[in-house]
Structure formats: C-alpha cells, structure tokens
Amino acid sequence: MIADRKTLSIAKACELVGVSRRTIYNWIAGGKVEYVRTAGGSVRIFVDTLWRDPHAGVTRPDTPPSD
C-alpha cells in the first residue's frame, strides 16, 4: 500500500521554511528534498522532506537511521 504524502508548491514551501525559491531549487538539485512533477509539469515538494537533516542522507520513514 502506498501512503499519501502531502506536497506543497515551491512558493508555499518557501513561505513555510522562510527561504528563497533559488534555495528550494538548490535543495532539489542537491537531493536535500524530495519532489514530484505533476502531469502539468509543476514541481511539488514533499512536506516531510523539508525538515530532514541534510547530513543524514536519504532515509525512508520505515528505516531507522544508522548510528
């Protein structure tokens, strides 16, 4: 079963975390946040990745981080 994940537009993500659009795009390019493109081509950011520790790497919610 695939869980629904909440997404935000680039503009809403910027407002929520207080950074510029350029920063969000840099995070996307650097793999610091996960995103999806809609059928219309818009980028949507997964909310649960906005506060992920960038030094922890990509982890899945069902996998505990290694110590």
Backbone atoms as SQL, in Angstrom:
CREATE TABLE atoms (id INTEGER PRIMARY KEY, chain TEXT, resi INTEGER, resn TEXT, atom TEXT, x REAL, y REAL, z REAL);
INSERT INTO atoms VALUES
  (1, 'A', 1, 'MET', 'N', 0.843, -1.190, 0.000),
  (2, 'A', 1, 'MET', 'CA', 0.000, 0.000, 0.000),
  (3, 'A', 1, 'MET', 'C', 0.884, 1.248, 0.000),
  (4, 'A', 2, 'ILE', 'N', 0.589, 2.182, -0.854),
  (5, 'A', 2, 'ILE', 'CA', 1.342, 3.424, -0.936),
  (6, 'A', 2, 'ILE', 'C', 0.657, 4.476, -0.073),
  (7, 'A', 3, 'ALA', 'N', 1.415, 5.066, 0.832),
  (8, 'A', 3, 'ALA', 'CA', 0.863, 6.100, 1.711),
  (9, 'A', 3, 'ALA', 'C', 0.822, 7.432, 0.963),
  (10, 'A', 4, 'ASP', 'N', -0.228, 8.186, 1.204),
  (11, 'A', 4, 'ASP', 'CA', -0.314, 9.519, 0.618),
  (12, 'A', 4, 'ASP', 'C', 0.624, 10.442, 1.374),
  (13, 'A', 5, 'ARG', 'N', 1.399, 11.213, 0.639),
  (14, 'A', 5, 'ARG', 'CA', 2.318, 12.172, 1.242),
  (15, 'A', 5, 'ARG', 'C', 1.872, 13.559, 0.831),
  (16, 'A', 6, 'LYS', 'N', 1.863, 14.467, 1.775),
  (17, 'A', 6, 'LYS', 'CA', 1.444, 15.835, 1.499),
  (18, 'A', 6, 'LYS', 'C', 2.528, 16.558, 0.712),
  (19, 'A', 7, 'THR', 'N', 2.100, 17.315, -0.290),
  (20, 'A', 7, 'THR', 'CA', 3.035, 18.097, -1.093),
  (21, 'A', 7, 'THR', 'C', 2.647, 19.575, -1.062),
  (22, 'A', 8, 'LEU', 'N', 3.635, 20.406, -1.369),
  (23, 'A', 8, 'LEU', 'CA', 3.438, 21.850, -1.435),
  (24, 'A', 8, 'LEU', 'C', 4.040, 22.384, -2.726),
  (25, 'A', 9, 'SER', 'N', 3.517, 23.499, -3.174),
  (26, 'A', 9, 'SER', 'CA', 4.129, 24.189, -4.306),
  (27, 'A', 9, 'SER', 'C', 5.459, 24.788, -3.851),
  (28, 'A', 10, 'ILE', 'N', 6.285, 25.167, -4.791),
  (29, 'A', 10, 'ILE', 'CA', 7.555, 25.814, -4.469),
  (30, 'A', 10, 'ILE', 'C', 7.306, 27.074, -3.635),
  (31, 'A', 11, 'ALA', 'N', 6.337, 27.880, -4.047),
  (32, 'A', 11, 'ALA', 'CA', 6.045, 29.129, -3.332),
  (33, 'A', 11, 'ALA', 'C', 5.621, 28.871, -1.889),
  (34, 'A', 12, 'LYS', 'N', 4.751, 27.883, -1.676),
  (35, 'A', 12, 'LYS', 'CA', 4.298, 27.564, -0.312),
  (36, 'A', 12, 'LYS', 'C', 5.440, 27.000, 0.524),
  (37, 'A', 13, 'ALA', 'N', 6.299, 26.182, -0.077),
  (38, 'A', 13, 'ALA', 'CA', 7.455, 25.639, 0.640),
  (39, 'A', 13, 'ALA', 'C', 8.388, 26.779, 1.072),
  (40, 'A', 14, 'CYS', 'N', 8.575, 27.758, 0.202),
  (41, 'A', 14, 'CYS', 'CA', 9.404, 28.917, 0.534),
  (42, 'A', 14, 'CYS', 'C', 8.840, 29.664, 1.738),
  (43, 'A', 15, 'GLU', 'N', 7.544, 29.907, 1.724),
  (44, 'A', 15, 'GLU', 'CA', 6.891, 30.599, 2.834),
  (45, 'A', 15, 'GLU', 'C', 7.018, 29.804, 4.129),
  (46, 'A', 16, 'LEU', 'N', 6.814, 28.513, 4.033),
  (47, 'A', 16, 'LEU', 'CA', 6.800, 27.660, 5.210),
  (48, 'A', 16, 'LEU', 'C', 8.155, 27.619, 5.922),
  (49, 'A', 17, 'VAL', 'N', 9.229, 27.502, 5.175),
  (50, 'A', 17, 'VAL', 'CA', 10.546, 27.393, 5.795),
  (51, 'A', 17, 'VAL', 'C', 11.349, 28.685, 5.762),
  (52, 'A', 18, 'GLY', 'N', 10.824, 29.711, 5.099),
  (53, 'A', 18, 'GLY', 'CA', 11.469, 31.031, 5.117),
  (54, 'A', 18, 'GLY', 'C', 12.732, 31.133, 4.282),
  (55, 'A', 19, 'VAL', 'N', 12.721, 30.504, 3.112),
  (56, 'A', 19, 'VAL', 'CA', 13.872, 30.582, 2.206),
  (57, 'A', 19, 'VAL', 'C', 13.397, 31.034, 0.825),
  (58, 'A', 20, 'SER', 'N', 14.353, 31.332, -0.043),
  (59, 'A', 20, 'SER', 'CA', 14.014, 31.785, -1.392),
  (60, 'A', 20, 'SER', 'C', 13.728, 30.609, -2.320),
  (61, 'A', 21, 'ARG', 'N', 13.138, 30.931, -3.462),
  (62, 'A', 21, 'ARG', 'CA', 12.883, 29.909, -4.482),
  (63, 'A', 21, 'ARG', 'C', 14.196, 29.270, -4.922),
  (64, 'A', 22, 'ARG', 'N', 15.230, 30.077, -5.080),
  (65, 'A', 22, 'ARG', 'CA', 16.537, 29.575, -5.503),
  (66, 'A', 22, 'ARG', 'C', 17.051, 28.534, -4.514),
  (67, 'A', 23, 'THR', 'N', 16.857, 28.772, -3.213),
  (68, 'A', 23, 'THR', 'CA', 17.294, 27.816, -2.195),
  (69, 'A', 23, 'THR', 'C', 16.556, 26.496, -2.349),
  (70, 'A', 24, 'ILE', 'N', 15.250, 26.559, -2.565),
  (71, 'A', 24, 'ILE', 'CA', 14.474, 25.333, -2.757),
  (72, 'A', 24, 'ILE', 'C', 14.994, 24.570, -3.978),
  (73, 'A', 25, 'TYR', 'N', 15.241, 25.271, -5.076),
  (74, 'A', 25, 'TYR', 'CA', 15.759, 24.601, -6.267),
  (75, 'A', 25, 'TYR', 'C', 17.158, 24.029, -6.018),
  (76, 'A', 26, 'ASN', 'N', 17.972, 24.715, -5.233),
  (77, 'A', 26, 'ASN', 'CA', 19.287, 24.180, -4.875),
  (78, 'A', 26, 'ASN', 'C', 19.142, 22.909, -4.037),
  (79, 'A', 27, 'TRP', 'N', 18.177, 22.904, -3.115),
  (80, 'A', 27, 'TRP', 'CA', 17.920, 21.716, -2.302),
  (81, 'A', 27, 'TRP', 'C', 17.476, 20.551, -3.181),
  (82, 'A', 28, 'ILE', 'N', 16.640, 20.842, -4.174),
  (83, 'A', 28, 'ILE', 'CA', 16.189, 19.803, -5.106),
  (84, 'A', 28, 'ILE', 'C', 17.399, 19.236, -5.852),
  (85, 'A', 29, 'ALA', 'N', 18.212, 20.128, -6.406),
  (86, 'A', 29, 'ALA', 'CA', 19.381, 19.698, -7.181),
  (87, 'A', 29, 'ALA', 'C', 20.365, 18.903, -6.325),
  (88, 'A', 30, 'GLY', 'N', 20.461, 19.267, -5.048),
  (89, 'A', 30, 'GLY', 'CA', 21.378, 18.588, -4.147),
  (90, 'A', 30, 'GLY', 'C', 20.801, 17.352, -3.484),
  (91, 'A', 31, 'GLY', 'N', 19.545, 17.040, -3.773),
  (92, 'A', 31, 'GLY', 'CA', 18.914, 15.860, -3.196),
  (93, 'A', 31, 'GLY', 'C', 18.509, 16.025, -1.741),
  (94, 'A', 32, 'LYS', 'N', 18.433, 17.262, -1.269),
  (95, 'A', 32, 'LYS', 'CA', 18.083, 17.515, 0.136),
  (96, 'A', 32, 'LYS', 'C', 16.590, 17.460, 0.397),
  (97, 'A', 33, 'VAL', 'N', 15.788, 17.636, -0.634),
  (98, 'A', 33, 'VAL', 'CA', 14.340, 17.486, -0.511),
  (99, 'A', 33, 'VAL', 'C', 13.859, 16.606, -1.656),
  (100, 'A', 34, 'GLU', 'N', 12.752, 15.934, -1.427),
  (101, 'A', 34, 'GLU', 'CA', 12.158, 15.107, -2.471),
  (102, 'A', 34, 'GLU', 'C', 11.024, 15.885, -3.128),
  (103, 'A', 35, 'TYR', 'N', 10.820, 15.623, -4.390),
  (104, 'A', 35, 'TYR', 'CA', 9.784, 16.335, -5.135),
  (105, 'A', 35, 'TYR', 'C', 9.166, 15.416, -6.167),
  (106, 'A', 36, 'VAL', 'N', 8.083, 15.887, -6.732),
  (107, 'A', 36, 'VAL', 'CA', 7.416, 15.183, -7.815),
  (108, 'A', 36, 'VAL', 'C', 6.937, 16.230, -8.809),
  (109, 'A', 37, 'ARG', 'N', 6.889, 15.845, -10.058),
  (110, 'A', 37, 'ARG', 'CA', 6.323, 16.723, -11.086),
  (111, 'A', 37, 'ARG', 'C', 4.889, 16.282, -11.348),
  (112, 'A', 38, 'THR', 'N', 4.003, 17.248, -11.431),
  (113, 'A', 38, 'THR', 'CA', 2.607, 16.940, -11.735),
  (114, 'A', 38, 'THR', 'C', 2.468, 16.663, -13.233),
  (115, 'A', 39, 'ALA', 'N', 1.307, 16.194, -13.632),
  (116, 'A', 39, 'ALA', 'CA', 1.048, 15.941, -15.050),
  (117, 'A', 39, 'ALA', 'C', 1.205, 17.216, -15.874),
  (118, 'A', 40, 'GLY', 'N', 0.947, 18.364, -15.248),
  (119, 'A', 40, 'GLY', 'CA', 1.088, 19.645, -15.941),
  (120, 'A', 40, 'GLY', 'C', 2.503, 20.204, -15.935),
  (121, 'A', 41, 'GLY', 'N', 3.421, 19.511, -15.247),
  (122, 'A', 41, 'GLY', 'CA', 4.818, 19.933, -15.236),
  (123, 'A', 41, 'GLY', 'C', 5.238, 20.751, -14.022),
  (124, 'A', 42, 'SER', 'N', 4.309, 21.026, -13.113),
  (125, 'A', 42, 'SER', 'CA', 4.655, 21.784, -11.907),
  (126, 'A', 42, 'SER', 'C', 5.450, 20.914, -10.947),
  (127, 'A', 43, 'VAL', 'N', 6.314, 21.556, -10.174),
  (128, 'A', 43, 'VAL', 'CA', 7.090, 20.847, -9.160),
  (129, 'A', 43, 'VAL', 'C', 6.363, 20.967, -7.824),
  (130, 'A', 44, 'ARG', 'N', 6.217, 19.846, -7.132),
  (131, 'A', 44, 'ARG', 'CA', 5.608, 19.822, -5.802),
  (132, 'A', 44, 'ARG', 'C', 6.615, 19.192, -4.844),
  (133, 'A', 45, 'ILE', 'N', 6.828, 19.824, -3.694),
  (134, 'A', 45, 'ILE', 'CA', 7.787, 19.374, -2.694),
  (135, 'A', 45, 'ILE', 'C', 7.063, 18.520, -1.660),
  (136, 'A', 46, 'PHE', 'N', 7.652, 17.383, -1.288),
  (137, 'A', 46, 'PHE', 'CA', 7.097, 16.575, -0.212),
  (138, 'A', 46, 'PHE', 'C', 7.404, 17.255, 1.114),
  (139, 'A', 47, 'VAL', 'N', 6.358, 17.578, 1.870),
  (140, 'A', 47, 'VAL', 'CA', 6.485, 18.318, 3.121),
  (141, 'A', 47, 'VAL', 'C', 7.401, 17.601, 4.103),
  (142, 'A', 48, 'ASP', 'N', 7.290, 16.290, 4.181),
  (143, 'A', 48, 'ASP', 'CA', 8.078, 15.557, 5.176),
  (144, 'A', 48, 'ASP', 'C', 9.581, 15.593, 4.920),
  (145, 'A', 49, 'THR', 'N', 10.010, 16.094, 3.762),
  (146, 'A', 49, 'THR', 'CA', 11.448, 16.183, 3.499),
  (147, 'A', 49, 'THR', 'C', 12.003, 17.574, 3.749),
  (148, 'A', 50, 'LEU', 'N', 11.149, 18.545, 4.035),
  (149, 'A', 50, 'LEU', 'CA', 11.622, 19.908, 4.253),
  (150, 'A', 50, 'LEU', 'C', 12.437, 20.055, 5.538),
  (151, 'A', 51, 'TRP', 'N', 12.185, 19.201, 6.536),
  (152, 'A', 51, 'TRP', 'CA', 12.901, 19.308, 7.808),
  (153, 'A', 51, 'TRP', 'C', 13.854, 18.162, 8.039),
  (154, 'A', 52, 'ARG', 'N', 14.109, 17.394, 7.015),
  (155, 'A', 52, 'ARG', 'CA', 15.031, 16.269, 7.140),
  (156, 'A', 52, 'ARG', 'C', 16.443, 16.811, 7.354),
  (157, 'A', 53, 'ASP', 'N', 17.227, 16.126, 8.173),
  (158, 'A', 53, 'ASP', 'CA', 18.616, 16.501, 8.418),
  (159, 'A', 53, 'ASP', 'C', 19.412, 16.281, 7.135),
  (160, 'A', 54, 'PRO', 'N', 19.963, 17.342, 6.525),
  (161, 'A', 54, 'PRO', 'CA', 20.664, 17.189, 5.252),
  (162, 'A', 54, 'PRO', 'C', 21.933, 16.349, 5.365),
  (163, 'A', 55, 'HIS', 'N', 22.467, 16.190, 6.585),
  (164, 'A', 55, 'HIS', 'CA', 23.684, 15.408, 6.773),
  (165, 'A', 55, 'HIS', 'C', 23.391, 13.931, 6.990),
  (166, 'A', 56, 'ALA', 'N', 22.121, 13.597, 7.182),
  (167, 'A', 56, 'ALA', 'CA', 21.755, 12.214, 7.449),
  (168, 'A', 56, 'ALA', 'C', 21.601, 11.400, 6.176),
  (169, 'A', 57, 'GLY', 'N', 21.566, 12.042, 5.029),
  (170, 'A', 57, 'GLY', 'CA', 21.365, 11.315, 3.779),
  (171, 'A', 57, 'GLY', 'C', 19.897, 11.011, 3.580),
  (172, 'A', 58, 'VAL', 'N', 19.591, 10.273, 2.560),
  (173, 'A', 58, 'VAL', 'CA', 18.205, 9.932, 2.264),
  (174, 'A', 58, 'VAL', 'C', 17.827, 8.701, 3.073),
  (175, 'A', 59, 'THR', 'N', 16.829, 8.858, 3.932),
  (176, 'A', 59, 'THR', 'CA', 16.336, 7.723, 4.706),
  (177, 'A', 59, 'THR', 'C', 14.849, 7.595, 4.471),
  (178, 'A', 60, 'ARG', 'N', 14.359, 6.407, 4.598),
  (179, 'A', 60, 'ARG', 'CA', 12.934, 6.173, 4.456),
  (180, 'A', 60, 'ARG', 'C', 12.321, 6.156, 5.858),
  (181, 'A', 61, 'PRO', 'N', 11.080, 6.607, 6.002),
  (182, 'A', 61, 'PRO', 'CA', 10.451, 6.656, 7.314),
  (183, 'A', 61, 'PRO', 'C', 10.403, 5.295, 8.010),
  (184, 'A', 62, 'ASP', 'N', 10.344, 4.187, 7.263),
  (185, 'A', 62, 'ASP', 'CA', 10.260, 2.876, 7.874),
  (186, 'A', 62, 'ASP', 'C', 11.627, 2.274, 8.182),
  (187, 'A', 63, 'THR', 'N', 12.700, 3.002, 7.875),
  (188, 'A', 63, 'THR', 'CA', 14.051, 2.534, 8.132),
  (189, 'A', 63, 'THR', 'C', 14.698, 3.419, 9.171),
  (190, 'A', 64, 'PRO', 'N', 15.093, 2.841, 10.325),
  (191, 'A', 64, 'PRO', 'CA', 15.723, 3.682, 11.355),
  (192, 'A', 64, 'PRO', 'C', 17.098, 4.138, 10.885),
  (193, 'A', 65, 'PRO', 'N', 17.511, 5.356, 11.255),
  (194, 'A', 65, 'PRO', 'CA', 18.835, 5.840, 10.859),
  (195, 'A', 65, 'PRO', 'C', 19.925, 5.002, 11.531),
  (196, 'A', 66, 'SER', 'N', 21.035, 4.829, 10.846),
  (197, 'A', 66, 'SER', 'CA', 22.125, 4.055, 11.424),
  (198, 'A', 66, 'SER', 'C', 22.900, 4.920, 12.409),
  (199, 'A', 67, 'ASP', 'N', 23.425, 4.291, 13.441),
  (200, 'A', 67, 'ASP', 'CA', 24.207, 5.016, 14.450),
  (201, 'A', 67, 'ASP', 'C', 25.673, 4.908, 14.191);
